Amino acid sequence: MAGAQPGGQFRPLASGDPDSVAGYRLVARLGSGGMGTVYLSYTPGGHPIALKTIRPELSEDPEFRRRFQQEVKAAQRVQGLHTAPVIDYDTEGAQPWLAVAFVAGPSLASAVSEHGPLPAASVLRLLAGMAEALSVIHRAGVVHRDLKPSNVLLAADGPRVIDFGIARAADATALTGTGVSLGTPAFMSPEQAAGKPVTPASDVFALGQVAVFAARGTGAYGDGPSHAVLYRIVHGEPDLAGLPEELGFIARCLAKDPEDRPSPAEIVALCQEASPAPLRQSGAWLPEAIAEQITQRVSASTALAAAPTAAAPTPTVRVAQPAPAPTPPGPPAPITPIAPVGPATPPHGPGPAGFGPAPHPQPHPLSYGPPAMAPPPYARQPHPLPLPPKNRAGKWIAVTAGVVMGLFWLGSCASALMDLGDTADTSSTSGDSGRSDSADTGSSRPLPDPRPVTHKGINIPDGYYVQFADSPPKPRSGDAPLSGSDLYYSDDELRSGGKKIVLLNNAQQGSLKTCRAETRYAEGVSLSQLSKGTQLCVHTGSGHIALVTFRGGAPEGDPSDYVAVDLTLWLDAEESDAEG
């Protein structure tokens, strides 16, 4: 499979991943996040690149596209030794993408998770390299905004800072509506957490937090829910216990006032002063286990580059199958479509995501054809179907068709007799009453119970709403969310766009049966009526039913306003308003 190389750290392409983007052959997955998926690819000359595709829901947002174009152009101006330069991009196509130089090393996040904290000497070199990267980024007029361990890659010749400035494209656009955080809470600056303007000094604060994580394996403001960490960042002091003495200057990076933080150039000087030996990024600046991991990734990348391209797959030869032995007479089987001679797929192949035919025909399995016509090397092809024996097919089709026609004729007769019986029953009662009973019987048949799906710990900020059909449901915002929302939080009240919300009493056991039986609907429920563990039933106009369990709200003094809930959903549990 693509990306599965001995000793490498790359993940294979998933079933829904493309085989190429704009002519770049994709060979492995490098990771995925809130904005999209990153793949390993190569330039025509064989240089490895990291190609990021943007999520479709973001691509459809005009404001996101506009900002993404601006930030990609700004990122092109960043050319430093400790950054990954932009190689190619497309900001105007159906699916925007961005390609940067590939770094054959793990992220700081994965390295610490797998091998533990770095020694002080490595942290000093890490800090100096990251500070140099920030100097270059800031001189280009870019603020990173999302500096964190997963955005710092460890290469053999020093760290690389990636994704600089791209987070700004998500600011106040579609990412907010999909529930994806802007920036990572554990590494935000106090001003960013409070919604104030973000400056280069905000990146310095994040740099200090990354340094603490690298040296200790834990953050400077602890773990826990995002809102709790943000509260400590804004109002509390950092926990620097256990840091080596030579890293004491990191406390200056974590000053609450941006004016009190050192500049990136000062940080480089502080690292030089604290280091007992001259700082050099070459050589063995990382622990041996991480250095070996980098060597393995280089080897795996080289092996993938040398793998056969789409023009040279091994042709698939279809082997004729022996005819099946005749079976004794019995009830005729349903008619089964006969597989055509040739490929198992339609003549033009399946289209994108299974919708319609692909624009270009696929070659015959025995045809070598031009490169663009051959199946991709890692395409997941269906197994060839055996061909039925030609001398028996016509016979069985004729027999089966005759039986089906006979059953159809008998069914028609039975239906006619049942209609006569229904007419007789109806005529024996009064005209209006008979019609009413028949209608009620048809509409009162209960729908089958759908399988419940539970989502825990959903935080809905003030003015946001969730849609139960989303998987998983994520807070959205909009100009008029109430009319189209399934569950909406605003002004200390939980409401539903379907105007069917029921507050269960303590004696009731929350279940689908309970929610279906309740008819005392309200438009909203005040938070003053709720306590931890209180349950509500919500019915939507789309036919979904939800059991909402209230888990609490923002603690006293928290700058944010939100409610925390658990959702148990039964989708399509009743007829929708459109069907009724």
DAURDA-V448204 format. One line per field, one symbol per residue. ss: DSSP state (2 for helix, 1 for strand, 0 for the rest). phi: phi as a letter, one per 30 degrees, with the letter a starting at -180 (. if undefined). psi: psi as a letter, one per 40 degrees, with the letter a starting at -180 (. if undefined). Layout:
BEGIN
ss->???
phi->???
psi->???
END
This chain:
BEGIN
ss->0000000000100000000110011001111100011111110000011111110222200222222222222222000000100111110000001111100000122222222000022222222222222222222000000000222111100111100002222200022220000000222002222000000222222222222222220000000002222222222000000000222002222000022200022222222222000000000000022222222222222222200002220000000000000000000000000000000000000102220010000000000000222000000000000000022222222222222222222222222222222222222000222222222222200000000011111111100111000000000100000222001111001110000011100000000222222000010111222000001111100000111111111000000001111111110000000000
phi->.didceiccccddddcdddabhiddccacclbadclccbdbbdedjddbccccdeeddddcdddddddddddddddddbbdcbcddcaabccddbdabcbddcdaddeddddddcjeddeddddddddddddddedddddiccdibdaedcbcccdckdbcbhdiddddddibddddcidddicedbddeddddidecbeddddededdddddddbibddbickeeddddddddcccdccdiddedcdddeddcdddedddddeddddddddddddbedbddiddceedddddddddddddddddddedddbdddccdcdcdddddcdeadddddceddddkdddeeciddehicidddbddddeccchdedcddddcdcdddedddddddcddddddddddddddddddddddddddddddddddddcdedddddddddddccddddddddbcbcicccddicbbcdddbddbebbadbdddcccbbcahhbcbbddhbbbcdddddcdadddddddbddbdabddddcbejdcbcbccddjcbbcccdckbddejddcbabcbcbcccdhdadddddd
psi->ihegiheieiiiiideiidihfehhheihdiiaddaihihaiideehiihhhiiiddddehdddddddddddddddehgidfihihdiiheeadhiihhihhhgiiidddddddeiiiiddddddddddddddddddddefhhddfhideehihidfiihhifheddddehfaddddeehihihdeeiiddddeeiihidddddddddddddddddeiiefaaaidddddddddeaiiheheiideededdddfidhddeiiiddddddddddehdihhheiageiiddddddddddddddddddeiiaeefihihhhhhiihiiiiiiahiiihhhhhihaidiideiiahfehiiidhiiiidehdiideeiiideigiihhiihihdeeddddddddddddddddddddddddddddddddddeeiiddddddddddddeehiiihihihhhifhhhiheiiihdeihihihiiidgdddeidhhhhffhhihdefghhhiideihhiddddddhegiidihideeiiheiiihhhieeeihihhhheaahiheheihiihiihhhhifeihiddd.
END
